[in-house]
Protein backbone atom coordinates (compact mmCIF):
# COMPACT_ATOMS: atom_id res chain seq x y z
CA UNK A 1 0.00 0.00 0.00
CA UNK A 2 1.26 3.49 -0.83
CA UNK A 3 2.19 5.80 2.04
CA UNK A 4 -0.21 8.53 3.05
CA UNK A 5 1.13 11.85 1.73
CA UNK A 6 2.11 14.46 4.26
CA UNK A 7 0.41 17.78 3.56
CA UNK A 8 2.73 20.70 3.02
CA UNK A 9 2.95 23.26 5.78
CA UNK A 10 0.78 26.34 5.57
CA UNK A 11 2.49 29.67 5.06
CA UNK A 12 3.44 31.53 8.22
CA UNK A 13 0.92 34.25 7.48
CA UNK A 14 -1.78 36.08 9.42
CA UNK A 15 -5.17 36.07 7.64
CA UNK A 16 -6.12 39.33 9.36
CA UNK A 17 -3.44 41.10 7.29
CA UNK A 18 -5.70 40.75 4.21
CA UNK A 19 -8.73 42.51 5.70
CA UNK A 20 -9.29 45.87 4.02
CA UNK A 21 -7.37 45.00 0.85
CA UNK A 22 -8.96 44.96 -2.60
CA UNK A 23 -9.96 41.36 -3.37
CA UNK A 24 -7.69 41.01 -6.42
CA UNK A 25 -4.67 42.38 -4.60
CA UNK A 26 -5.35 40.15 -1.59
CA UNK A 27 -5.55 37.05 -3.80
CA UNK A 28 -2.30 37.90 -5.61
CA UNK A 29 -0.54 38.54 -2.30
CA UNK A 30 -1.82 35.30 -0.77
CA UNK A 31 -0.50 33.27 -3.72
CA UNK A 32 2.86 35.07 -3.52
CA UNK A 33 3.04 34.12 0.15
CA UNK A 34 2.50 30.45 -0.65
CA UNK A 35 -1.21 29.70 -0.25
CA UNK A 36 -2.06 26.88 -2.66
CA UNK A 37 -5.78 27.69 -2.76
CA UNK A 38 -7.41 31.09 -2.35
CA UNK A 39 -11.20 31.30 -2.25
CA UNK A 40 -13.23 34.53 -2.43
CA UNK A 41 -16.79 34.29 -1.14
CA UNK A 42 -19.67 36.75 -0.92
CA UNK A 43 -21.05 37.59 2.55
CA UNK A 44 -23.32 34.85 3.87
CA UNK A 45 -22.20 32.23 1.32
CA UNK A 46 -23.08 28.67 2.22
CA UNK A 47 -19.88 26.62 2.32
CA UNK A 48 -18.80 23.23 3.59
CA UNK A 49 -16.94 23.22 6.90
CA UNK A 50 -14.09 20.82 6.05
CA UNK A 51 -10.62 22.10 6.83
CA UNK A 52 -8.26 22.11 3.87
CA UNK A 53 -4.54 22.70 4.49
CA UNK A 54 -3.11 25.48 2.37
CA UNK A 55 -6.44 27.18 1.67
CA UNK A 56 -7.15 30.81 2.53
CA UNK A 57 -10.75 32.04 2.43
CA UNK A 58 -11.84 35.62 1.89
CA UNK A 59 -15.28 37.07 2.51
CA UNK A 60 -15.49 39.86 -0.06
CA UNK A 61 -17.94 42.74 0.25
CA UNK A 62 -18.00 45.51 -2.37
CA UNK A 63 -14.68 44.30 -3.79
CA UNK A 64 -12.84 44.48 -0.45
CA UNK A 65 -11.83 41.66 1.91
CA UNK A 66 -14.06 41.95 4.99
CA UNK A 67 -12.89 38.73 6.67
CA UNK A 68 -10.17 36.14 6.07
CA UNK A 69 -9.58 32.68 7.58
CA UNK A 70 -7.56 29.53 7.02
CA UNK A 71 -8.98 26.26 5.81
N, CA, C and O of each residue as an XYZ file, in Angstrom:
284
protein
N       0.844     -1.169      0.000
C       0.000      0.000      0.000
C       0.897      1.242      0.000
O       1.939      1.266      0.655
N       0.486      2.249     -0.727
C       1.258      3.494     -0.827
C       1.170      4.278      0.477
O       0.154      4.232      1.170
N       2.236      4.997      0.807
C       2.192      5.798      2.041
C       1.214      6.960      1.907
O       0.952      7.452      0.809
N       0.691      7.378      3.028
C      -0.214      8.528      3.050
C       0.635      9.782      2.892
O       1.589      9.973      3.646
N       0.310     10.642      1.928
C       1.126     11.847      1.727
C       1.011     12.800      2.911
O      -0.046     12.926      3.531
N       2.093     13.449      3.202
C       2.114     14.459      4.257
C       1.788     15.808      3.628
O       2.462     16.238      2.693
N       0.751     16.478      4.142
C       0.411     17.782      3.555
C       1.537     18.788      3.804
O       2.216     18.746      4.829
N       1.712     19.679      2.849
C       2.730     20.705      3.022
C       2.284     21.687      4.094
O       1.092     21.870      4.339
N       3.258     22.305      4.720
C       2.950     23.262      5.780
C       2.274     24.501      5.204
O       2.536     24.897      4.068
N       1.413     25.096      5.993
C       0.780     26.339      5.570
C       1.776     27.482      5.710
O       2.682     27.421      6.541
N       1.612     28.507      4.913
C       2.486     29.671      5.059
C       2.369     30.281      6.458
O       1.301     30.247      7.070
N       3.454     30.825      6.947
C       3.436     31.532      8.219
C       2.904     32.933      7.931
O       3.668     33.871      7.701
N       1.588     33.054      7.949
C       0.917     34.255      7.479
C      -0.315     34.490      8.340
O      -0.979     33.536      8.745
N      -0.621     35.728      8.617
C      -1.779     36.085      9.419
C      -2.936     36.486      8.500
O      -2.833     37.485      7.789
N      -4.033     35.725      8.501
C      -5.166     36.070      7.638
C      -5.711     37.474      7.862
O      -6.226     38.091      6.929
N      -5.606     37.986      9.079
C      -6.119     39.333      9.357
C      -5.403     40.408      8.550
O      -5.938     41.502      8.369
N      -4.204     40.113      8.066
C      -3.442     41.096      7.285
C      -4.103     41.406      5.941
O      -3.766     42.406      5.309
N      -5.037     40.562      5.498
C      -5.703     40.754      4.209
C      -6.969     41.603      4.304
O      -7.455     42.116      3.296
N      -7.497     41.748      5.511
C      -8.732     42.510      5.704
C      -8.492     43.968      5.320
O      -7.531     44.596      5.764
N      -9.391     44.490      4.481
C      -9.295     45.866      4.021
C      -8.626     46.020      2.666
O      -8.664     47.099      2.074
N      -8.008     44.943      2.166
C      -7.372     45.003      0.849
C      -8.393     44.751     -0.249
O      -9.402     44.083     -0.025
N      -8.131     45.284     -1.433
C      -8.956     44.956     -2.601
C      -8.835     43.456     -2.845
O      -7.756     42.887     -2.680
N      -9.927     42.815     -3.234
C      -9.956     41.359     -3.373
C      -8.875     40.837     -4.312
O      -8.197     39.863     -3.985
N      -8.703     41.464     -5.466
C      -7.692     41.007     -6.424
C      -6.284     41.101     -5.874
O      -5.476     40.190     -6.052
N      -5.993     42.205     -5.207
C      -4.671     42.385     -4.605
C      -4.444     41.367     -3.488
O      -3.350     40.815     -3.365
N      -5.461     41.117     -2.681
C      -5.347     40.147     -1.591
C      -5.072     38.751     -2.139
O      -4.239     38.025     -1.597
N      -5.766     38.372     -3.210
C      -5.554     37.047     -3.799
C      -4.140     36.921     -4.357
O      -3.479     35.905     -4.142
N      -3.674     37.933     -5.064
C      -2.301     37.899     -5.606
C      -1.276     37.784     -4.480
O      -0.328     37.005     -4.576
N      -1.465     38.551     -3.429
C      -0.542     38.542     -2.302
C      -0.541     37.189     -1.598
O       0.515     36.683     -1.218
N      -1.717     36.609     -1.425
C      -1.825     35.299     -0.775
C      -1.083     34.230     -1.580
O      -0.392     33.390     -1.003
N      -1.219     34.256     -2.885
C      -0.504     33.273     -3.724
C       1.001     33.500     -3.667
O       1.770     32.538     -3.641
N       1.435     34.771     -3.647
C       2.861     35.075     -3.523
C       3.414     34.553     -2.209
O       4.572     34.139     -2.141
N       2.605     34.569     -1.174
C       3.039     34.118      0.155
C       2.940     32.614      0.339
O       3.292     32.092      1.397
N       2.460     31.906     -0.693
C       2.495     30.446     -0.645
C       1.198     29.713     -0.418
O       1.215     28.492     -0.258
N       0.073     30.402     -0.396
C      -1.209     29.702     -0.251
C      -1.508     28.966     -1.550
O      -1.468     29.563     -2.625
N      -1.806     27.675     -1.459
C      -2.057     26.882     -2.664
C      -3.461     27.107     -3.217
O      -3.682     26.987     -4.422
N      -4.408     27.433     -2.338
C      -5.782     27.689     -2.760
C      -6.263     28.965     -2.089
O      -6.115     29.134     -0.879
N      -6.836     29.854     -2.873
C      -7.412     31.091     -2.348
C      -8.855     31.146     -2.840
O      -9.122     31.016     -4.035
N      -9.773     31.340     -1.906
C     -11.196     31.296     -2.251
C     -11.872     32.588     -1.801
O     -11.835     32.928     -0.618
N     -12.484     33.302     -2.732
C     -13.234     34.530     -2.434
C     -14.718     34.196     -2.405
O     -15.248     33.576     -3.327
N     -15.376     34.614     -1.337
C     -16.792     34.292     -1.140
C     -17.588     35.555     -0.831
O     -17.075     36.470     -0.187
N     -18.832     35.610     -1.284
C     -19.675     36.747     -0.917
C     -20.141     36.587      0.532
O     -20.134     35.475      1.059
N     -20.545     37.683      1.180
C     -21.054     37.586      2.552
C     -22.231     36.615      2.630
O     -23.123     36.628      1.782
N     -22.214     35.781      3.656
C     -23.317     34.846      3.875
C     -23.322     33.625      2.971
O     -24.299     32.876      2.962
N     -22.250     33.404      2.208
C     -22.201     32.235      1.316
C     -22.294     30.944      2.126
O     -21.743     30.847      3.222
N     -22.980     29.977      1.586
C     -23.083     28.672      2.222
C     -21.906     27.840      1.732
O     -21.754     27.607      0.533
N     -21.073     27.394      2.671
C     -19.882     26.619      2.315
C     -19.800     25.386      3.205
O     -20.415     25.334      4.270
N     -19.040     24.401      2.760
C     -18.798     23.231      3.591
C     -17.797     23.607      4.674
O     -17.051     24.574      4.518
N     -17.771     22.868      5.748
C     -16.940     23.215      6.899
C     -15.656     22.388      7.002
O     -14.971     22.450      8.022
N     -15.321     21.617      5.969
C     -14.091     20.825      6.051
C     -12.876     21.742      6.039
O     -12.870     22.792      5.396
N     -11.849     21.316      6.768
C     -10.621     22.102      6.825
C      -9.686     21.599      5.740
O      -9.446     20.396      5.636
N      -9.164     22.495      4.941
C      -8.256     22.110      3.870
C      -6.934     22.857      4.070
O      -6.890     24.086      4.004
N      -5.867     22.111      4.314
C      -4.540     22.703      4.493
C      -4.179     23.516      3.257
O      -4.439     23.100      2.129
N      -3.584     24.665      3.481
C      -3.108     25.481      2.372
C      -4.155     26.350      1.709
O      -3.871     27.009      0.709
N      -5.386     26.361      2.264
C      -6.440     27.184      1.672
C      -6.678     28.422      2.530
O      -6.730     28.344      3.758
N      -6.820     29.562      1.865
C      -7.151     30.813      2.525
C      -8.477     31.296      1.951
O      -8.637     31.393      0.734
N      -9.413     31.595      2.824
C     -10.747     32.036      2.433
C     -10.893     33.532      2.674
O     -10.423     34.058      3.683
N     -11.538     34.201      1.750
C     -11.845     35.621      1.893
C     -13.344     35.811      1.784
O     -13.981     35.260      0.885
N     -13.910     36.587      2.694
C     -15.279     37.067      2.513
C     -15.135     38.452      1.901
O     -14.545     39.350      2.503
N     -15.677     38.617      0.705
C     -15.492     39.860     -0.055
C     -16.811     40.616     -0.142
O     -17.827     40.085     -0.592
N     -16.766     41.871      0.302
C     -17.944     42.741      0.248
C     -17.545     44.011     -0.492
O     -16.599     44.695     -0.102
N     -18.266     44.318     -1.553
C     -17.998     45.507     -2.375
C     -16.558     45.549     -2.867
O     -15.948     46.616     -2.930
N     -16.013     44.377     -3.218
C     -14.675     44.297     -3.791
C     -13.529     44.362     -2.794
O     -12.362     44.404     -3.183
N     -13.865     44.370     -1.497
C     -12.844     44.483     -0.450
C     -12.963     43.292      0.504
O     -14.070     42.848      0.808
N     -11.834     42.779      0.972
C     -11.829     41.657      1.912
C     -12.344     42.163      3.269
O     -11.750     43.049      3.885
N     -13.461     41.577      3.713
C     -14.061     41.950      4.994
C     -13.646     40.993      6.102
O     -13.672     41.345      7.281
N     -13.259     39.768      5.712
C     -12.893     38.734      6.668
C     -11.996     37.746      5.944
O     -12.165     37.517      4.746
N     -11.035     37.153      6.665
C     -10.169     36.140      6.072
C      -9.890     35.060      7.111
O      -9.707     35.355      8.292
N      -9.859     33.781      6.652
C      -9.582     32.685      7.578
C      -8.955     31.517      6.826
O      -9.119     31.365      5.615
N      -8.235     30.704      7.582
C      -7.562     29.525      7.015
C      -8.555     28.385      6.866
O      -9.566     28.318      7.566
N      -8.242     27.492      5.940
C      -8.980     26.256      5.811
C      -9.940     26.218      4.713
O     -10.618     25.208      4.520
